[in-house]
């Protein structure tokens, strides 16, 4: 029985793993950003949610073709409406989380942009930490504002919960049996 004799006729079962992993990792990055306040976690959450929202959209689109093939199955018919609705909400909340992290990234760049000097005798900008010496705490950059970290965490948590719920419903349609 060679493996090459078999195929997976639909892309949906292959694509659904990408948003699940990417959005959950995006939620974890958002949680680390909330706790630690470092820009690296904001940028990671942005990248993960952009990729997660895109892959969630692709998974949702390929799900329509799969539904046409399994229409009429009693387990599928009982759950598919909820699954499609949860998938749509996952796409939109993941996109919202990506947009929030993009806006926070723009705000971080604008916050760091030097103000144009009023005259040539303006004093140099003070750094967050000294170049040499000083205590360890003085060398660390400050945390980013709490309001932005909370604002980013809210859609991230909702998107992570929705992608898990959507995956659960999909798993029920494939593996679920009535009690």
VOGU-3710 file (C-alpha; in Angstrom, 3 decimals, decimal comma):
1> xxxxxxxxxx> 0,000/0,000/0,000  2,197/2,899/-1,170  1,502/6,283/0,369  1,538/7,918/-3,068  -1,734/6,170/-3,887  -3,624/8,466/-1,486  -4,400/12,154/-1,517  -6,201/14,765/0,543  -8,742/16,190/-1,913  -9,403/19,418/0,015
11> xxxxxxxxxx> -7,049/22,135/1,217  -9,129/22,970/4,299  -7,817/20,144/6,528  -4,273/21,248/5,708  -4,783/24,998/6,114  -6,698/24,979/9,415  -3,530/24,294/11,388  -1,893/27,581/10,392  -4,378/30,004/11,982  -4,634/27,802/15,053
21> xxxxxxxxxx> -0,898/27,946/15,683  -0,305/31,524/14,508  -3,211/33,140/16,378  -2,468/31,216/19,587  1,186/32,244/19,365  0,039/35,812/18,658  -2,053/35,676/21,822  0,972/34,441/23,765  3,122/37,244/22,329  0,420/39,760/23,265
31> xxxxxxxxxx> 0,395/38,361/26,796  4,167/38,736/27,050  3,866/42,262/25,676  1,264/43,048/28,337  3,456/41,669/31,132  6,901/42,805/29,994  6,080/45,882/27,924  8,928/45,347/25,465  8,628/46,339/21,828  9,930/42,996/20,588
41> xxxxxxxxxx> 6,713/41,317/21,818  4,551/43,992/20,168  6,330/43,386/16,870  6,052/39,605/17,277  2,319/39,885/17,994  1,890/42,108/14,926  3,640/39,629/12,626  1,806/36,628/14,093  -1,618/38,268/13,866  -1,064/39,441/10,286
51> xxxxxxxxxx> -0,105/35,905/9,282  -2,818/34,396/11,494  -5,599/36,571/10,097  -4,480/35,848/6,535  -4,340/32,112/7,123  -7,683/32,184/8,976  -9,243/33,837/5,942  -7,713/31,196/3,638  -8,934/28,373/5,883  -12,444/29,855/5,989
61> xxxxxxxxxx> -12,556/30,203/2,210  -11,440/26,614/1,610  -14,008/25,400/4,131  -16,831/26,293/1,752  -15,618/23,747/-0,813  -15,337/21,080/1,865  -18,861/21,792/3,102  -20,249/21,184/-0,386  -18,685/17,705/-0,328  -19,978/16,671/3,135
71> xxxxxxxxxx> -23,353/18,406/3,061  -26,093/16,224/4,491  -23,997/14,488/7,151  -26,026/14,826/10,398  -23,024/15,734/12,586  -21,851/18,343/10,097  -25,328/19,806/9,665  -25,730/20,153/13,438  -22,470/22,069/13,915  -21,455/23,725/10,630
81> xxxxxxxxxx> -23,411/26,951/11,159  -21,691/27,612/14,475  -18,329/26,643/12,964  -18,732/29,069/10,050  -19,837/31,870/12,354  -16,932/31,275/14,737  -14,529/31,184/11,776  -15,797/34,550/10,517  -15,426/36,070/13,982  -11,918/34,598/14,203
91> xxxxxxxxxx> -10,899/36,226/10,928  -12,255/39,628/11,978  -10,876/39,627/15,522  -7,474/38,441/14,294  -7,479/41,254/11,740  -8,529/43,687/14,481  -5,666/42,495/16,690  -3,255/42,954/13,775  -4,596/46,476/13,176  -4,267/47,378/16,868
101> xxxxxxxxxx> -0,674/46,122/16,997  0,098/47,989/13,762  -1,293/51,201/15,277  0,713/50,617/18,456  3,837/50,122/16,337  3,221/53,390/14,493  2,661/55,137/17,837  5,939/53,701/19,151  7,816/55,017/16,116  6,226/58,444/16,481
111> xxxxxxxxxx> 7,024/58,493/20,193  10,696/57,879/19,436  10,940/60,334/16,532  13,127/63,301/17,435  11,421/66,646/17,576  12,700/69,101/14,980  15,117/71,527/16,625  13,866/75,077/17,145  17,339/76,404/16,641  20,790/75,008/16,189
121> xxxxxxxxxx> 21,673/75,516/19,847  19,117/72,973/21,094  20,547/70,574/23,680  21,000/66,948/22,593  18,212/64,532/23,416  18,609/62,616/26,618  18,862/58,846/26,251  16,903/56,339/28,303  20,140/54,852/29,576  23,725/55,993/29,793
131> xxxxxxxxxx> 26,103/54,793/27,119  28,624/53,500/29,629  28,530/52,775/33,286  25,541/53,429/35,481  23,485/50,870/37,268  21,769/48,001/35,509  18,259/49,423/35,871  19,301/52,705/34,268  20,516/50,872/31,145  17,207/49,123/30,481
141> xxxxxxxxxx> 14,675/50,795/28,220  11,419/51,713/29,866  8,294/49,680/29,349  5,886/50,821/26,697  2,699/52,511/27,978  0,266/50,285/29,842  -2,774/51,620/27,951  -1,338/50,325/24,664  -0,399/46,969/26,133  -3,933/46,483/27,489
151> xxxxxxxxxx> -5,452/47,711/24,223  -3,434/45,120/22,303  -4,181/42,291/24,710  -7,975/42,606/24,483  -8,524/41,618/20,824  -5,620/39,165/21,074  -7,265/37,198/23,879  -10,619/37,199/22,072  -9,003/36,043/18,807  -7,088/33,267/20,584
161> xxxxxxxxxx> -10,247/32,044/22,324  -12,221/32,175/19,074  -9,655/30,244/17,058  -9,585/27,546/19,755  -13,396/27,378/19,774  -13,537/27,250/15,969  -10,975/24,428/15,942  -12,967/22,568/18,580  -16,116/22,780/16,468  -14,192/21,579/13,418
171> xxxxxxxxx> -12,833/18,676/15,405  -16,351/17,775/16,525  -17,519/17,654/12,909  -14,713/15,250/12,011  -14,412/13,140/15,150  -17,571/13,883/17,149  -20,075/11,205/18,050  -23,429/11,784/19,717  -23,569/11,089/23,460
//
